[in-house]
Amino acid sequence: MVKTLGFAALLGVALVSCDRNADFEAPVVTVTNLMEGTEVQAGDTLVVEGMLTDNVELGSYTISVSPVSPNTGTFTITKRVDIMGESVNFSEALAIPTEGREGEYFVKVSAIDEEGNVGEATTVTIVVTESGNRGGNGGISINL
């Protein structure tokens, strides 16, 4: 009788500790306005826009801008924003430093949901040109 009660109690604890609603699905991250090779002039503002969705609850997102290689650029930008909800549109303006910053940079957006699952967008490469040199496309090629 005692063994039967002990087994029943152990089985009950095991069933209660198994959360059938656990969230193992990562957020979906979509960047909507940057294209590969977008040119940004040093000193300008880079606007990153997109949409984040999760099946349960978003927690935060991070936008990072970093050099493609240590020899091509000299700055890094990281911006983290706490959020709530299952779907969030975002638009963040990032100031590009003015001097000695020319080169190729990765722009990456990632999101973390409340359970710690991480979703990342495809990394986009931008080109930072020196102040006054906008290249052949006449400036920042960002669809707003």
C-alpha positions in Angstrom: 0.0 0.0 0.0 2.8 2.4 0.9 4.7 1.5 -2.3 1.5 2.1 -4.3 1.0 5.6 -2.7 4.6 6.5 -3.2 4.5 5.5 -6.9 1.3 7.5 -7.4 2.8 10.5 -5.7 6.0 10.3 -7.9 3.9 9.9 -11.0 1.8 12.9 -10.0 4.9 15.1 -9.5 6.3 13.9 -12.9 3.1 14.8 -14.7 2.8 18.2 -13.0 6.4 19.1 -13.8 6.0 18.4 -17.5 4.7 21.6 -19.1 2.8 20.7 -22.2 2.6 24.4 -23.1 6.4 24.9 -23.0 7.5 27.3 -25.8 10.4 25.9 -27.9 9.7 28.0 -31.0 12.0 30.9 -31.8 10.7 34.3 -32.8 10.6 35.2 -36.5 12.6 38.3 -37.4 12.1 40.2 -40.7 14.1 43.3 -41.8 11.9 45.1 -44.3 13.9 48.1 -45.5 17.6 47.2 -46.0 19.0 45.6 -49.1 22.4 44.0 -49.5 25.1 46.6 -50.3 23.1 49.6 -49.0 25.4 52.6 -48.9 25.4 55.0 -45.9 27.6 58.0 -45.6 29.6 58.5 -42.5 27.8 60.9 -40.2 24.3 59.9 -41.6 21.6 58.0 -39.8 20.8 54.4 -40.7 17.2 53.4 -40.2 16.5 49.8 -39.6 12.8 48.7 -39.9 11.1 45.3 -39.6 8.7 43.0 -37.9 9.0 40.5 -35.0 6.6 37.7 -34.3 6.4 34.9 -31.8 4.0 32.2 -31.1 3.7 33.1 -27.3 5.4 36.3 -26.1 8.3 38.4 -27.3 10.9 39.6 -24.8 13.5 41.9 -26.5 15.3 42.6 -29.7 18.8 43.6 -30.5 20.2 45.4 -33.6 24.0 45.3 -34.1 26.2 46.9 -36.6 29.8 45.5 -36.8 32.7 45.4 -39.2 32.8 42.6 -41.7 36.5 42.3 -40.8 38.8 44.1 -38.4 40.5 45.8 -41.3 37.4 47.3 -42.9 35.8 49.2 -40.2 36.4 50.7 -36.7 33.1 51.0 -35.0 30.4 48.8 -33.5 26.8 49.7 -32.6 24.5 47.6 -30.5 21.0 48.6 -29.4 18.8 46.4 -27.3 15.0 47.1 -26.8 12.6 45.3 -24.4 9.2 44.6 -25.9 6.0 42.7 -25.2 3.4 41.0 -27.3 3.3 38.4 -30.1 3.9 40.8 -32.9 5.9 44.1 -33.0 6.9 46.4 -35.8 10.1 48.3 -35.1 12.0 51.3 -36.5 15.3 52.2 -35.1 17.6 55.1 -36.1 21.3 54.5 -35.6 23.9 57.3 -35.9 26.9 56.3 -38.0 30.1 57.9 -36.7 31.6 60.6 -38.9 35.4 60.0 -39.3 37.6 57.0 -40.1 34.7 54.6 -40.3 34.6 53.7 -44.0 34.1 50.0 -45.0 31.7 47.1 -45.0 29.5 46.4 -41.9 27.1 43.7 -41.0 23.6 44.7 -39.8 22.0 41.9 -37.8 18.6 41.9 -35.9 17.8 39.2 -33.4 14.9 38.7 -31.1 14.5 36.7 -27.8 11.1 35.5 -26.6 10.1 35.2 -22.9 11.3 31.6 -22.8 14.8 32.5 -24.1 14.4 31.2 -27.7 16.4 33.3 -30.2 15.4 34.2 -33.7 17.7 36.0 -36.1 17.1 37.8 -39.4 19.5 37.3 -42.4 22.5 39.5 -41.9 22.7 42.4 -44.4 26.0 44.0 -45.4 26.0 47.8 -45.7 28.8 50.0 -47.0 29.8 53.1 -45.1 31.4 55.7 -47.3 33.4 58.7 -46.2 31.6 62.0 -45.6 30.9 63.7 -48.9 31.4 60.6 -51.1 28.1 59.0 -51.7 29.1 56.6 -54.5 27.2 56.0 -57.7 23.7 55.7 -56.2 23.4 59.2 -54.8 23.2 58.4 -51.1 21.5 56.2 -48.7 19.5 53.5 -50.5 16.9 52.6 -47.9 13.3 52.1 -48.6 11.3 54.0 -46.0 
